[in-house]
Amino acid sequence: MDMDITTRTFDERDEFRRKSIAEKAIKLLKSDIDISPMVIDGGWGTGKTEFCHKLINLMKEDDTHSVIYIDAFKADHINEPLMTVLAEIIKILPNESTRERFIKRVLPTVRFSLKSLAKAGISHLLRQDFADVAEDFTNEIEEATDKAIDATAELILKEHVEAEKNLQTLQAALTAISSQNPIVIFIDELDRCRPNFAIDMLEMIKHTFDVKDVSFVLITNTQQLRASINHCYGQAVDAQRYLDKFIKFRFELSAHSIRDLNYPVLAATDHFFKLARDKECLPNELLGKEHFRKAIEHLVRHQNLSLREIETLILHIQIVQNLSNSETFSGRMYFGYVLLRLIAVILVCYEPTLLNKIKNGIIDADLLGEFLGVKEIPIINLGSLENTEIIRPEPFEVIMVMLAKDCNQNAEKYIPSEDRQDEWNSYISSFMDGLPYNHRAMKIIIETANIMAFE
């Protein structure tokens, strides 16, 4: 069973060698430099959440700060960012009496926030309800609506001065707590939230939590945040400039941010083999073969698969295994057969457009070659003559020769010449461990893809 992600540390697992990145972030958070809010930016599948928890666990080792983690996506339904953050701060207070005092001091601000939210909702409902009433009453309805909105505005104006006092009271309460032990609040998954909630969270952090020794770290995809800003305020708004008002420091968490550019490929490949063994969805005998590892490494490199995409790949292998009526990925498996099944899974997960073309009978060898990272087939020599160098094709070069027989476009450069046909047939037979495939390579791919489509 996989370890709880919240307990992971860099010492246990650091595929992308990110511990040094976390150490630098912690050094900044502990400094006197005002970098809050800090953003840890990254696209889907770059391991932001796992990195965040590892960073938190590393930071907790020194016990110099109170650290809070908030999954914003789980709090999205509450629709009140202030309540979400304050509730988590209350949890770190040392005892019941301290919690009670803090709650009493911040309660006026919370009440004002909720009342304002309710008034906005009432105004919206008034307009919605009136829109459905008969046309004869239009003037009366507009007058009633104006009065309701005027009353709401008057109440808000009357309470504004009090609200400022309440905000100052809240900030003073936070200062009293953070002066003893600085607080760092990590807010994750903001890019998955509804646009309104995400923007409300940003604005709340800026206007309410501008407090010494209270820092925020947002773990998110800023590209998605910009889309949320445009959703809320329209495309005419410069989303990046708007976002810059809220963010003081940002760094990107990239799978390719380390010096050894080959390391992410090796890490993702290791992850594939670890998960395959843990889930028992591929035969151990095959997992131990070096030529199979090289084939998987080629797939990972060419498809640029992240750790999360590897997990998606393994999940779909499990699904095929579970739904298949035959031995698809388990039992005694044949090297070439498994690779054909894997191609189907990758097509389903990451190349559905190409898969749809294939299912519709448009089988273009150039598109398949590009997908598999094969530009042309090599001239092979299996060393049948004495002192002749053995030249063996790579696994996906062999598969392209097999698939070319089923292609109806641009197949020529992947079909061996007549004088090489026997060599290739011999090699394909070896590649398939003697399993007679009868030129059914594409059929195997389509059959596997159909399993995942419940066809």
Secondary structure, DSSP 4 states (H G I P E B T S, - for coil): -PPPGGG--TTT--TT--HHHHHHHHHHHTSSS--PSEEEE--TTS-HHHHHHHHHHHHHTTT-SEEEEEEHHHHGGG--HHHHHHHHHHHTSSSHHHHHHHHHHHHHHHHHHHHHHHHHHHHHHHHHHHTTS-GGGHHHHHHHHHHHHHHHHHHHHHHHHHHHHHHHHHHHHHHHHHTTS-EEEEEE-GGGS-HHHHHHHHHHHHHH---TTEEEEEEE-HHHHHHHHHHHH-TTS-HHHHHHTT-SEEEE--TT-SS-TTHHHHHHHHHHHHHHHHHT-S-HHHHT-HHHHHHHHHHHHHHT--HHHHHHHHHHHHHHHHH-SS-SSSSS--HHHHHHHHHHHHHHHH-HHHHHHHHTT--BHHHHHHHHT-SSPPPPB---STTPPPB---HHHHHHHHHHTT-SBS-GGGS--GGGHHHHHHHHHHHTTT---TT-HHHHHHHHHHHHTT-
